[in-house]
Amino acid sequence: MAALSAQAFMSRVLKDRLNVDALLAGYDNRFGHGRTEGFDDYVGYGKTIGIDVVGAEALMQQESAVSSTRIRRLISEGRVGEAADCLGRRYTLSGNVVHGEQVGRQLGFPTANIVPEDSQKLLPADGVYAVEVWTDDGRKVAGVMNIGTRPTFNGHSRTLEVHLLDFSGDLYNRRLTVSFAARLRDECTFTSADALQQQMNLDVNNAREILNG
């Protein structure tokens, strides 16, 4: 299949096997071995074999075309609000809650440590985010998520920890789905646990304002 030219693919697969009458091509889409052919070629091949080829215009967002490449870049840079504008929905990830080091609990902000169920899932940049969380029993809870290595406590491995606002209960081994609303700040190294605790209070207040708004 990968060795087929665009012309062969349209003839042998789209027309002969699938009986395609019309093909809608994305504004920047190319297919066929080597991707050497373009939209005008597809139109010509279609006329020969009886497929009407139509080109779709780009969906624009903030004067730039929406594409999977752009969306991945926005997410990897932590620009989850812009990514949501492109997707038409908030970016989400799901995973199971595992035992952590309980650092957040000691600071008065217990967190659920999440291991994504898809190891290849693209994660937003390290930082703190306002999020909404769905529990496996259908509850929706506001939250603050930290993605990073917890440098204040000399952490090394990257973790995903979410503090659920106005929630109590055991979440271990349960599945959570996290929806990213906005990035609050970068992950920082604080001079003390008290300084971090003060910032976390600000993070919670900022998250409430964003999610309530």
Accessible surface in RSA format (square Angstrom, percent):
REM  Atomic radii and reference values for relative SASA: ProtOr
REM  Chains: A
REM  Algorithm: Lee & Richards
REM  Probe-radius: 1.40
REM  Slices: 20
REM RES _ NUM      All-atoms   Total-Side   Main-Chain    Non-polar    All polar
REM                ABS   REL    ABS   REL    ABS   REL    ABS   REL    ABS   REL
RES MET A   1   144.55  74.9  93.20  61.7  51.35 122.3  94.84  80.6  49.71  65.9
RES ALA A   2    91.41  84.0  69.30 106.9  22.11  50.3  81.05 114.1  10.36  27.4
RES ALA A   3    84.00  77.2  64.09  98.9  19.91  45.3  65.40  92.1  18.61  49.3
RES LEU A   4    34.66  19.3  31.12  22.3   3.54   8.9  33.11  23.3   1.54   4.2
RES SER A   5    46.92  39.6  43.93  58.6   2.99   6.9  34.54  73.5  12.38  17.3
RES ALA A   6     0.00   0.0   0.00   0.0   0.00   0.0   0.00   0.0   0.00   0.0
RES GLN A   7    88.97  49.8  88.80  64.9   0.17   0.4  14.48  30.8  74.49  56.5
RES ALA A   8    18.22  16.7  12.31  19.0   5.91  13.4  17.91  25.2   0.30   0.8
RES PHE A   9    52.44  26.2  52.44  32.5   0.00   0.0  52.44  31.8   0.00   0.0
RES MET A  10     0.00   0.0   0.00   0.0   0.00   0.0   0.00   0.0   0.00   0.0
RES SER A  11    34.26  28.9  34.15  45.6   0.11   0.3  10.05  21.4  24.21  33.9
RES ARG A  12   135.61  56.9 133.75  68.2   1.86   4.4  38.82  53.0  96.79  58.7
RES VAL A  13    12.96   8.5  12.96  11.7   0.00   0.0  12.96  11.3   0.00   0.0
RES LEU A  14    18.15  10.1  18.15  13.0   0.00   0.0  18.15  12.7   0.00   0.0
RES LYS A  15    55.06  26.9  52.47  32.2   2.59   6.2  37.08  33.4  17.98  19.2
RES ASP A  16   101.14  70.8  71.26  70.9  29.88  70.6  27.38  64.4  73.76  73.6
RES ARG A  17   166.25  69.8 137.67  70.2  28.58  68.0  47.39  64.8 118.86  72.0
RES LEU A  18   110.77  61.7  87.79  62.8  22.98  57.8  91.29  64.1  19.48  52.4
RES ASN A  19   112.69  77.7  99.07  95.7  13.62  32.8  27.73  66.7  84.96  82.1
RES VAL A  20    32.63  21.5  27.39  24.8   5.24  12.6  32.63  28.4   0.00   0.0
RES ASP A  21   103.79  72.7  94.20  93.8   9.59  22.7  32.44  76.4  71.35  71.2
RES ALA A  22    65.79  60.5  45.06  69.5  20.73  47.1  45.12  63.5  20.66  54.7
RES LEU A  23    35.72  19.9  34.08  24.4   1.64   4.1  35.72  25.1   0.00   0.0
RES LEU A  24   124.84  69.5  98.38  70.4  26.46  66.5  98.55  69.2  26.30  70.8
RES ALA A  25     4.84   4.4   1.85   2.8   2.99   6.8   4.84   6.8   0.00   0.0
RES GLY A  26    37.08  45.7   0.00   N/A  37.08  45.7  24.00  65.9  13.08  29.3
RES TYR A  27    99.45  46.4  61.28  34.9  38.17  99.3  62.39  46.9  37.06  45.7
RES ASP A  28    96.44  67.6  68.96  68.6  27.48  65.0  34.07  80.2  62.37  62.2
RES ASN A  29    69.47  47.9  58.32  56.4  11.15  26.9  11.38  27.4  58.09  56.1
RES ARG A  30   116.79  49.0 106.43  54.3  10.36  24.7  26.30  35.9  90.49  54.8
RES PHE A  31    37.48  18.8  33.95  21.0   3.53   9.2  37.40  22.7   0.08   0.2
RES GLY A  32    21.32  26.3   0.00   N/A  21.32  26.3   7.18  19.7  14.14  31.7
RES HIS A  33   116.32  63.6 106.13  73.8  10.19  26.1  74.23  76.5  42.09  49.0
RES GLY A  34    56.16  69.3   0.00   N/A  56.16  69.3  30.63  84.1  25.53  57.2
RES ARG A  35   165.18  69.4 156.00  79.5   9.18  21.9  33.41  45.7 131.78  79.9
RES THR A  36   111.55  79.3  78.27  79.4  33.28  79.3  69.53  93.4  42.02  63.5
RES GLU A  37    28.59  16.4  28.25  21.4   0.34   0.8  17.71  34.3  10.88   8.9
RES GLY A  38    12.36  15.2   0.00   N/A  12.36  15.2  10.60  29.1   1.75   3.9
RES PHE A  39    83.59  41.8  75.85  47.0   7.74  20.1  75.85  46.0   7.74  22.2
RES ASP A  40   120.25  84.2 107.93 107.4  12.31  29.1  37.56  88.4  82.69  82.5
RES ASP A  41    57.13  40.0  52.84  52.6   4.29  10.2   4.77  11.2  52.36  52.2
RES TYR A  42     0.30   0.1   0.30   0.2   0.00   0.0   0.30   0.2   0.00   0.0
RES VAL A  43    37.52  24.7  36.47  33.0   1.05   2.5  36.69  31.9   0.84   2.3
RES GLY A  44    34.36  42.4   0.00   N/A  34.36  42.4  29.89  82.0   4.47  10.0
RES TYR A  45    41.16  19.2  40.54  23.1   0.62   1.6  24.77  18.6  16.39  20.2
RES GLY A  46     0.26   0.3   0.00   N/A   0.26   0.3   0.00   0.0   0.26   0.6
RES LYS A  47   167.46  81.7 135.39  83.1  32.07  76.4  89.38  80.5  78.08  83.2
RES THR A  48   111.15  79.1  76.16  77.2  34.99  83.4  58.90  79.1  52.25  79.0
RES ILE A  49    43.32  24.7  26.93  20.1  16.40  39.5  34.56  24.9   8.76  23.8
RES GLY A  50    46.09  56.8   0.00   N/A  46.09  56.8  34.60  94.9  11.50  25.7
RES ILE A  51     4.91   2.8   0.00   0.0   4.91  11.8   0.92   0.7   3.99  10.8
RES ASP A  52    91.93  64.4  83.08  82.7   8.85  20.9  30.57  71.9  61.36  61.2
RES VAL A  53    14.94   9.8   0.00   0.0  14.94  36.0   0.00   0.0  14.94  40.5
RES VAL A  54    72.52  47.7  69.75  63.1   2.77   6.7  72.52  63.0   0.00   0.0
RES GLY A  55    37.95  46.8   0.00   N/A  37.95  46.8  13.88  38.1  24.07  53.9
RES ALA A  56    35.71  32.8  25.73  39.7   9.98  22.7  31.70  44.6   4.01  10.6
RES GLU A  57   166.67  95.7 138.67 104.9  28.00  66.7  57.28 110.8 109.40  89.3
RES ALA A  58    31.62  29.1  13.28  20.5  18.34  41.7  13.66  19.2  17.95  47.6
RES LEU A  59   122.53  68.2 114.76  82.1   7.78  19.5 119.03  83.6   3.50   9.4
RES MET A  60   104.18  53.9  83.85  55.5  20.33  48.4  76.31  64.9  27.86  36.9
RES GLN A  61    54.08  30.2  51.55  37.7   2.54   6.0   3.88   8.3  50.21  38.1
RES GLN A  62   109.82  61.4  75.95  55.5  33.86  80.6  43.51  92.6  66.31  50.3
RES GLU A  63   165.55  95.0 134.75 101.9  30.80  73.3  55.10 106.6 110.45  90.2
RES SER A  64    49.90  42.2  45.44  60.6   4.46  10.3  17.75  37.8  32.15  45.0
RES ALA A  65    30.50  28.0  19.85  30.6  10.65  24.2  19.85  28.0  10.65  28.2
RES VAL A  66    23.42  15.4  13.98  12.7   9.43  22.7  13.98  12.2   9.43  25.6
RES SER A  67    32.30  27.3  23.67  31.6   8.63  19.9  23.74  50.6   8.55  12.0
RES SER A  68    70.42  59.5  59.65  79.6  10.77  24.8  37.76  80.4  32.66  45.8
RES THR A  69    89.64  63.8  88.35  89.6   1.29   3.1  63.10  84.8  26.54  40.1
RES ARG A  70    24.08  10.1  22.02  11.2   2.06   4.9  12.63  17.3  11.46   6.9
RES ILE A  71    22.66  12.9  22.66  16.9   0.00   0.0  22.66  16.3   0.00   0.0
RES ARG A  72   125.20  52.6 124.39  63.4   0.81   1.9  55.07  75.3  70.13  42.5
RES ARG A  73   106.62  44.8 101.41  51.7   5.21  12.4  53.34  72.9  53.29  32.3
RES LEU A  74     1.22   0.7   1.22   0.9   0.00   0.0   1.22   0.9   0.00   0.0
RES ILE A  75     3.39   1.9   3.39   2.5   0.00   0.0   3.39   2.4   0.00   0.0
RES SER A  76    52.68  44.5  38.25  51.0  14.43  33.2  26.79  57.1  25.89  36.3
RES GLU A  77    79.55  45.7  60.58  45.8  18.97  45.2  35.36  68.4  44.19  36.1
RES GLY A  78     0.02   0.0   0.00   N/A   0.02   0.0   0.00   0.0   0.02   0.1
RES ARG A  79    92.80  39.0  85.28  43.5   7.51  17.9  39.79  54.4  53.01  32.1
RES VAL A  80     0.63   0.4   0.11   0.1   0.52   1.2   0.11   0.1   0.52   1.4
RES GLY A  81    34.01  41.9   0.00   N/A  34.01  41.9  27.91  76.6   6.09  13.6
RES GLU A  82    49.94  28.7  47.77  36.1   2.17   5.2  20.90  40.4  29.04  23.7
RES ALA A  83     0.00   0.0   0.00   0.0   0.00   0.0   0.00   0.0   0.00   0.0
RES ALA A  84    19.13  17.6  15.82  24.4   3.31   7.5  16.12  22.7   3.01   8.0
RES ASP A  85    75.19  52.7  57.35  57.1  17.84  42.2  11.03  26.0  64.16  64.0
RES CYS A  86     9.89   7.5   0.05   0.1   9.84  23.1   0.15   0.4   9.74  10.5
RES LEU A  87    54.01  30.1  26.39  18.9  27.62  69.4  28.56  20.1  25.44  68.5
RES GLY A  88    69.70  86.0   0.00   N/A  69.70  86.0  36.34  99.7  33.36  74.7
RES ARG A  89   139.24  58.5 126.48  64.5  12.77  30.4  71.80  98.1  67.44  40.9
RES ARG A  90    85.22  35.8  78.69  40.1   6.52  15.5  23.82  32.5  61.40  37.2
RES TYR A  91    19.69   9.2  19.69  11.2   0.00   0.0  16.31  12.3   3.38   4.2
RES THR A  92    45.21  32.2  44.64  45.3   0.57   1.4  19.88  26.7  25.34  38.3
RES LEU A  93     3.31   1.8   0.23   0.2   3.07   7.7   3.31   2.3   0.00   0.0
RES SER A  94    18.59  15.7  11.38  15.2   7.22  16.6   2.51   5.4  16.08  22.5
RES GLY A  95     0.00   0.0   0.00   N/A   0.00   0.0   0.00   0.0   0.00   0.0
RES ASN A  96    70.73  48.8  70.73  68.4   0.00   0.0  12.63  30.4  58.10  56.2
RES VAL A  97     2.97   2.0   2.55   2.3   0.42   1.0   2.55   2.2   0.42   1.1
RES VAL A  98    58.48  38.5  55.97  50.7   2.51   6.1  58.31  50.7   0.18   0.5
RES HIS A  99   129.87  71.0 107.14  74.5  22.73  58.2  78.16  80.6  51.70  60.2
RES GLY A 100    33.11  40.8   0.00   N/A  33.11  40.8  12.82  35.2  20.29  45.5
RES GLU A 101   120.23  69.0  99.41  75.2  20.82  49.6  44.60  86.3  75.63  61.7
RES GLN A 102    88.67  49.6  77.80  56.9  10.87  25.9  23.03  49.0  65.64  49.8
RES VAL A 103    21.76  14.3  20.50  18.6   1.25   3.0  20.50  17.8   1.25   3.4
RES GLY A 104     7.07   8.7   0.00   N/A   7.07   8.7   5.39  14.8   1.67   3.7
RES ARG A 105   132.46  55.6 120.01  61.2  12.45  29.7  46.08  63.0  86.38  52.4
RES GLN A 106   143.55  80.3 104.89  76.7  38.66  92.0  45.14  96.1  98.40  74.6
RES LEU A 107    16.99   9.5  16.07  11.5   0.92   2.3  16.80  11.8   0.19   0.5
RES GLY A 108    53.76  66.3   0.00   N/A  53.76  66.3  31.83  87.4  21.93  49.1
RES PHE A 109    21.31  10.7  21.31  13.2   0.00   0.0  21.31  12.9   0.00   0.0
RES PRO A 110    54.82  40.0  49.59  45.2   5.23  19.0  50.18  41.4   4.64  28.9
RES THR A 111    39.22  27.9  15.05  15.3  24.17  57.6  14.05  18.9  25.17  38.0
RES ALA A 112     8.58   7.9   3.11   4.8   5.47  12.4   6.66   9.4   1.92   5.1
RES ASN A 113    18.53  12.8  18.28  17.7   0.25   0.6   7.04  16.9  11.49  11.1
RES ILE A 114     6.04   3.4   0.00   0.0   6.04  14.6   0.09   0.1   5.96  16.2
RES VAL A 115    81.04  53.3  78.75  71.3   2.29   5.5  79.39  69.0   1.65   4.5
RES PRO A 116    29.18  21.3  20.90  19.1   8.28  30.1  20.90  17.3   8.28  51.4
RES GLU A 117   102.15  58.6  61.65  46.6  40.50  96.4  37.50  72.5  64.65  52.8
RES ASP A 118    72.79  51.0  67.25  66.9   5.53  13.1  26.28  61.9  46.50  46.4
RES SER A 119   104.49  88.3  66.94  89.3  37.55  86.5  51.80 110.3  52.68  73.8
RES GLN A 120   155.94  87.2 129.45  94.6  26.48  63.1  54.99 117.1 100.94  76.6
RES LYS A 121    68.13  33.2  53.82  33.0  14.30  34.1  20.44  18.4  47.68  50.8
RES LEU A 122    62.78  35.0  55.50  39.7   7.28  18.3  59.64  41.9   3.13   8.4
RES LEU A 123    34.40  19.2  25.25  18.1   9.16  23.0  25.25  17.7   9.16  24.6
RES PRO A 124     0.00   0.0   0.00   0.0   0.00   0.0   0.00   0.0   0.00   0.0
RES ALA A 125    24.94  22.9  19.91  30.7   5.03  11.4  24.94  35.1   0.00   0.0
RES ASP A 126    54.83  38.4  46.11  45.9   8.72  20.6  19.29  45.4  35.54  35.4
RES GLY A 127     0.00   0.0   0.00   N/A   0.00   0.0   0.00   0.0   0.00   0.0
RES VAL A 128     3.26   2.1   3.26   3.0   0.00   0.0   3.26   2.8   0.00   0.0
RES TYR A 129     0.00   0.0   0.00   0.0   0.00   0.0   0.00   0.0   0.00   0.0
RES ALA A 130     0.00   0.0   0.00   0.0   0.00   0.0   0.00   0.0   0.00   0.0
RES VAL A 131     0.00   0.0   0.00   0.0   0.00   0.0   0.00   0.0   0.00   0.0
RES GLU A 132    27.90  16.0  27.90  21.1   0.00   0.0   0.28   0.5  27.61  22.5
RES VAL A 133     0.00   0.0   0.00   0.0   0.00   0.0   0.00   0.0   0.00   0.0
RES TRP A 134    94.36  37.9  92.75  44.9   1.61   3.8  71.62  38.2  22.75  36.9
RES THR A 135     6.48   4.6   0.11   0.1   6.36  15.2   0.26   0.3   6.22   9.4
RES ASP A 136    81.28  56.9  39.49  39.3  41.79  98.8  29.96  70.5  51.32  51.2
RES ASP A 137    92.91  65.1  56.24  56.0  36.67  86.7  42.88 100.9  50.03  49.9
RES GLY A 138    58.90  72.6   0.00   N/A  58.90  72.6  33.03  90.6  25.87  57.9
RES ARG A 139   117.82  49.5 111.77  57.0   6.05  14.4  44.33  60.6  73.49  44.5
RES LYS A 140   123.35  60.2  91.78  56.3  31.57  75.2  44.54  40.1  78.82  84.0
RES VAL A 141    11.99   7.9   8.34   7.5   3.66   8.8  11.99  10.4   0.00   0.0
RES ALA A 142    33.39  30.7  25.64  39.6   7.75  17.6  25.77  36.3   7.62  20.2
RES GLY A 143     0.00   0.0   0.00   N/A   0.00   0.0   0.00   0.0   0.00   0.0
RES VAL A 144    15.46  10.2  13.07  11.8   2.39   5.8  13.07  11.4   2.39   6.5
RES MET A 145     0.00   0.0   0.00   0.0   0.00   0.0   0.00   0.0   0.00   0.0
RES ASN A 146    32.79  22.6  31.68  30.6   1.11   2.7  21.97  52.9  10.82  10.5
RES ILE A 147     0.00   0.0   0.00   0.0   0.00   0.0   0.00   0.0   0.00   0.0
RES GLY A 148     0.00   0.0   0.00   N/A   0.00   0.0   0.00   0.0   0.00   0.0
RES THR A 149    37.85  26.9  37.72  38.2   0.13   0.3  22.64  30.4  15.21  23.0
RES ARG A 150    37.30  15.7  31.65  16.1   5.65  13.5  21.37  29.2  15.93   9.7
RES PRO A 151    39.75  29.0  29.48  26.9  10.27  37.3  32.45  26.8   7.30  45.4
RES THR A 152    30.16  21.5   9.39   9.5  20.78  49.5   8.40  11.3  21.76  32.9
RES PHE A 153    78.32  39.2  54.55  33.8  23.77  61.9  59.48  36.1  18.84  53.9
RES ASN A 154   119.62  82.5 106.32 102.7  13.30  32.0  28.12  67.7  91.50  88.4
RES GLY A 155    22.56  27.8   0.00   N/A  22.56  27.8  12.86  35.3   9.70  21.7
RES HIS A 156   167.09  91.3 139.81  97.2  27.29  69.8 102.18 105.3  64.92  75.5
RES SER A 157    77.25  65.3  65.82  87.8  11.43  26.3  52.76 112.3  24.49  34.3
RES ARG A 158   109.63  46.0  82.30  42.0  27.33  65.1  43.31  59.2  66.31  40.2
RES THR A 159    27.21  19.4  23.55  23.9   3.66   8.7  27.21  36.5   0.00   0.0
RES LEU A 160    10.01   5.6   8.35   6.0   1.66   4.2   8.35   5.9   1.66   4.5
RES GLU A 161    12.42   7.1  11.63   8.8   0.79   1.9   2.55   4.9   9.87   8.1
RES VAL A 162     0.39   0.3   0.00   0.0   0.39   0.9   0.00   0.0   0.39   1.1
RES HIS A 163    28.22  15.4  28.14  19.6   0.08   0.2  17.33  17.9  10.89  12.7
RES LEU A 164    12.01   6.7   4.84   3.5   7.18  18.0   4.84   3.4   7.18  19.3
RES LEU A 165     5.55   3.1   1.62   1.2   3.93   9.9   2.70   1.9   2.85   7.7
RES ASP A 166   120.16  84.2  75.20  74.9  44.96 106.3  46.73 110.0  73.43  73.2
RES PHE A 167    42.14  21.1  10.80   6.7  31.34  81.6  14.42   8.7  27.73  79.4
RES SER A 168   102.16  86.3  80.10 106.9  22.06  50.8  49.58 105.6  52.58  73.7
RES GLY A 169    60.08  74.1   0.00   N/A  60.08  74.1  31.56  86.6  28.52  63.9
RES ASP A 170   102.21  71.6  82.36  82.0  19.85  46.9  44.99 105.9  57.22  57.1
RES LEU A 171    19.63  10.9  15.91  11.4   3.71   9.3  15.91  11.2   3.71  10.0
RES TYR A 172    67.97  31.7  56.49  32.1  11.49  29.9  48.10  36.1  19.87  24.5
RES ASN A 173   127.15  87.7  99.37  96.0  27.78  66.9  28.57  68.8  98.57  95.3
RES ARG A 174    61.56  25.8  60.03  30.6   1.53   3.7  29.87  40.8  31.69  19.2
RES ARG A 175   105.21  44.2 102.74  52.4   2.47   5.9  37.28  51.0  67.92  41.2
RES LEU A 176     0.22   0.1   0.00   0.0   0.22   0.6   0.22   0.2   0.00   0.0
RES THR A 177    30.70  21.8  30.39  30.8   0.31   0.7  22.26  29.9   8.44  12.8
RES VAL A 178     0.01   0.0   0.01   0.0   0.00   0.0   0.01   0.0   0.00   0.0
RES SER A 179     4.70   4.0   4.70   6.3   0.00   0.0   1.18   2.5   3.51   4.9
RES PHE A 180     0.13   0.1   0.00   0.0   0.13   0.3   0.00   0.0   0.13   0.4
RES ALA A 181    16.53  15.2   1.61   2.5  14.93  34.0   1.75   2.5  14.79  39.2
RES ALA A 182    22.53  20.7  21.62  33.4   0.91   2.1  22.53  31.7   0.00   0.0
RES ARG A 183    74.46  31.3  47.69  24.3  26.76  63.7  25.63  35.0  48.83  29.6
RES LEU A 184    37.51  20.9   5.42   3.9  32.10  80.7   7.99   5.6  29.53  79.5
RES ARG A 185    47.73  20.0  37.25  19.0  10.47  24.9  39.42  53.9   8.30   5.0
RES ASP A 186    86.52  60.6  82.27  81.9   4.25  10.1  22.04  51.9  64.48  64.3
RES GLU A 187    39.07  22.4  16.42  12.4  22.64  53.9   9.50  18.4  29.57  24.1
RES CYS A 188    55.45  41.9  45.87  51.2   9.58  22.5  17.80  45.1  37.65  40.6
RES THR A 189    97.52  69.4  68.95  69.9  28.56  68.1  52.13  70.0  45.38  68.6
RES PHE A 190    39.70  19.9  29.08  18.0  10.62  27.6  31.99  19.4   7.72  22.1
RES THR A 191   139.81  99.4  99.66 101.0  40.15  95.7  90.03 120.9  49.78  75.3
RES SER A 192    50.08  42.3  41.46  55.3   8.62  19.9  41.60  88.6   8.48  11.9
RES ALA A 193    42.56  39.1  35.26  54.4   7.30  16.6  35.48  50.0   7.08  18.8
RES ASP A 194    95.82  67.1  94.52  94.1   1.30   3.1  21.27  50.1  74.55  74.3
RES ALA A 195    30.62  28.2  24.04  37.1   6.57  15.0  26.75  37.7   3.86  10.2
RES LEU A 196    23.08  12.9  23.08  16.5   0.00   0.0  23.08  16.2   0.00   0.0
RES GLN A 197    64.62  36.1  64.62  47.2   0.00   0.0   6.21  13.2  58.41  44.3
RES GLN A 198   122.94  68.7 119.51  87.3   3.43   8.2  39.51  84.1  83.43  63.3
RES GLN A 199    39.98  22.4  38.43  28.1   1.55   3.7   3.25   6.9  36.74  27.9
RES MET A 200    32.60  16.9  32.40  21.4   0.20   0.5  30.46  25.9   2.14   2.8
RES ASN A 201    73.75  50.9  72.57  70.1   1.18   2.8  18.60  44.8  55.15  53.3
RES LEU A 202    99.07  55.2  98.97  70.8   0.10   0.2  99.02  69.5   0.05   0.1
RES ASP A 203     3.84   2.7   3.84   3.8   0.00   0.0   1.15   2.7   2.69   2.7
RES VAL A 204    16.78  11.0  16.78  15.2   0.00   0.0  16.78  14.6   0.00   0.0
RES ASN A 205    79.19  54.6  77.38  74.8   1.82   4.4  19.07  45.9  60.12  58.1
RES ASN A 206    66.52  45.9  65.36  63.2   1.15   2.8   8.84  21.3  57.68  55.7
RES ALA A 207     0.00   0.0   0.00   0.0   0.00   0.0   0.00   0.0   0.00   0.0
RES ARG A 208    85.86  36.0  84.20  42.9   1.65   3.9  32.70  44.7  53.16  32.2
RES GLU A 209   127.60  73.3 112.36  85.0  15.24  36.3  44.24  85.6  83.37  68.1
RES ILE A 210    72.79  41.4  55.58  41.4  17.22  41.5  62.42  44.9  10.37  28.1
RES LEU A 211    29.62  16.5   4.99   3.6  24.63  61.9   5.64   4.0  23.99  64.5
RES ASN A 212   129.10  89.0  92.31  89.2  36.78  88.6  30.14  72.5  98.96  95.6
RES GLY A 213    97.95 120.8   0.00   N/A  97.95 120.8  51.13 140.3  46.82 104.9
END  Absolute sums over single chains surface
CHAIN  1 A    12046.3       9360.3       2686.0       6059.5       5986.8
END  Absolute sums over all chains
TOTAL         12046.3       9360.3       2686.0       6059.5       5986.8
